[in-house]
Amino acid sequence: MKPITEDKIETFAIEVLQSVGWEYVHGLAIAPGAEQAERENFEQIILIDRLRKAVAILNPDIPQDAQEQAIQKVLRIYSPELLHNNETFHRLLVETVKIPYQKNG
């Protein structure tokens, strides 16, 4: 039996996500300095422009300032414990980010 490697897991995950409609873009294509750069540096994990677009698409009825508050809440997730960061992000994603806002009118 061949060992399961990180490369095989990554390839499998990419194929599964593509099969349900996700678009794959190689990391170097969006790297700093690339023609389609989406990162300021390699330490930037979250693609902020993509996050803003996704939040707007998924929440069209929420005011833009509330959308931005939710984005900032996600961007402020930081702990030296990766598992804690992942759990916090998952909780925000699944349970929704709770931002108090008032509707005009």
N, C-alpha and C positions, 0 to 999 in steps of 0.2 A: 504494500500500500504506500502510495506517495504521500509525503508529509503535506499538511495544509500550511501554506505560507501566507504571509500578509498580502503578497501580490495576488494570490488566488482569491483571497477573501475580497480584496478591493475590486478585482475584475468581476467577480460574481455580483457584488453589490451594485456596481455600475450597470451591469446588464439587467438586473432586476429593476432598478430605478428607470432605466431607459424603456423597459417593457411596459411601464405604467405611465409613460409620457414625459419623464424628466429629460432635459437636455444635458448632455455631458460636454464639458469644456475642460480640456487639460489645464492643469494648474499653471503651467508655464505660459499659456496663452493670456492669462489675466495677471501675470506677475508684474511687479514694478518695472517700468521701462518697456514693457511689451506693447505692441500696437493696440491691444484691447485691455490695457491695464485696468484693474479694478481694485488694486491694493496700493497703498502708499509705501508699504514695506512688507517684508516677509513675516513680521511679527503680528500683522493685522489678520486676525482670524475671521472676523465677521465682515462680510461684504456689505457695507452700510447702504449703498445705493440699492442693492437688490433687496435688502431688508425693508427699506422704506417703500419700495414699489410693492412688495408682497403685503405689507401691512395695509397699504392703501387699497389694494385689490380685495383683500379679505375683509376689510372693515370700511366700506365706502360711506356708511351712515354715521361714522364717528368723526367728530371735528378733527381737523388737521393737528391742532395743538395737543389734543388727547392722544392722537397717533404718535406724535413726536415724544410725548411723555412716556408712552409704552416702549418706544424704541430706546430711549435713554435708560429706562429701567433694565432692559436687556443688556445694553452696553456696559452697565455698571456692575454686572455680575463678575465678581472676582474673589477668588479664594485660592490659596496655594494648593488646595485639594481639588484636583481635576474632577473626581467623582462628585463632589459637592457642587461644582459649577454645572456639571451636566444635569444633575438632579434638579437644581434650581431652574435652569433653562427649561427642562422638560415640564416642570410644574407650571411655569409661566405660559408655556405653549399649550398645555392641556387644560389647565384650569382658567385660562385667560389672565391677562394682566389687568388688575383692577386699578383703574385710574378714575378718581372722582372728577366729574365735569358737569357743567350745567348746560342744558339745551336752551337756546334763546327762544323766547316766545312762550 
